[in-house]
């Protein structure tokens, strides 16, 4: 695809996300579908929840268009996409009716098990038997879906994170234009464009929230993209691009599990939440994460001959630096919820 073609492709999804999110916002306000503040919330006023009603359909269309454009005929990827649609429907029901954790997790496992058939190579590169590779992929994928949901707690954060991951995948496809990366690159560019359009309405102070209907399918699709990268040998890139989300969500989960708390319940213990509780504005914290993600992208691609494990270590140091800034950065202006 030419530069003009890429620009047109990106513009369609950016403008589509901007306009469709506005339409969804009008609908949510009219129906009074609001996220009411509570002691675990990071916002202080009732805010429409369900922006994923715009993001998720565009995401599904994006992947379907790329599949058609790149000539995907195997049933596995299409079943994976259908599972993503199912998760979107389930998540909207959860947003409206608070389904039980057991139902949510059961459906996520079913979707991921279906999705595994879309990955035709061992993700761990043959280091373990294929059946064990599949088991680990299922567990990792379900965790990735949920961490995307857990981390969607302040204005702009998930739009920034998902857009950054998409940008990193797109850059990989530009730098290594192999057939196995080109389709993923288109998806990455589309995700970045969709999230840019959504952020117009979700940046602090947010006019609406993504909701489970957005964060769950988004985590599902991006999880598949990253697993595909790992299966094609770009495992370091697949680990580095989402490394802040992976670190914050995993460390927080471990701490809560050790205290025997219900890890699936909402809370305010993530590092980014601690930063806003200290007084940093949502926009400041999300911008810090975005800048850090740009550094992580640079770590991915600065030296291709650098061993993957060294790039992962460098990325870990970058993430540690971000967390340290969140917890110790002087606060001049108190955050406004």
Secondary structure, DSSP 8 states (H G I E B T S, - for coil): --HHHHHHHHHHHHHHHHHHHHHHHHHHHHHT-EE---TT-S-SS-EEE-THHHHHHHHHHHHHHHHHHTT---HHHHHHHHHHHHHHHHHHHHHHH---HHHHHHHHHHHHHHHHTT--S-TTTTSS-HHHHHHHHHHHHHHHHHHHHHT--STTHHHHHHHHHHHHHHHHHHHS--HHHHHHHHHHHHHHHHHHHHHHHHSSS-SEE--HHHHHHHHHHHHHHHHHHHHTT-HHHHHHHTHHHHHHHHHHHHHHHHTT--TTS--S-SHHHHHHHHT--HHHHHHHHHHHHHHHHHHHHS-TTS-HHHHHHHHHHHHHHHHHHHHH---SS----
